Amino acid sequence: MAWYDWFASFYDASVEGFYRDVRQAALEQLRPDEGATVLVLACGTGQDFGAVAPAVGDAGRVIGLDFSPGMLKKAQKRITKRGWDNVSLVEADARTVSAEQLEAAVGEPVQLDGVLICLGMSVLPDWEQVFQQAWDMLRPGGRFVIFDVYADSWVPQTSWVKLIAQADMTR
């Protein structure tokens, strides 16, 4: 995680311009309702919180999960700056995170209405296990939205993304 702790210092500047429109489309597909509980898995610096937190409202809950303390530190600064009382952070391994860990973070029972993973599945180890773990915590009828990068052949950007984000773009 040391790489991502360091990457957090320039993450927003390096990726947001490229993925802003796709991130917005993913959030539109999630369609969180007022009062919903949404897990933002591999939340990084919290770029998704700006759309999700207002959508779920004061009665809702956003749980940002990441394994990098550096990313979570930046996410906490974003939360504090914006005054989002409905956003909680969890430092945990997405492969083994439990509902109990999420409940401990928010201080109440958790039933996930949505799961959002933006630019996370290509960097998480054991991505199938991560997907299953999050899927198992999603309530029946909940929404699960993923957006990520993929390249079926090498292009110049492939090397850049692999170097900077340490992403496996073949997934």
Secondary structure, 3 states (H helix, E strand, C coil): CHHHHHHCCCHHHHHHHHHHHHHHHHHHHHCCCCCCEEEEECCCCCCCHHHHHHHHCCCCEEEEEECCHHHHHHHHHHHHHHCCCCEEEEECCCCCCCHHHHHHHHCCCCCEEEEEEECCCCCCCCHHHHHHHHHHHEEEEEEEEEECCCCCCCCHHHHHHHHHHCCCCCC
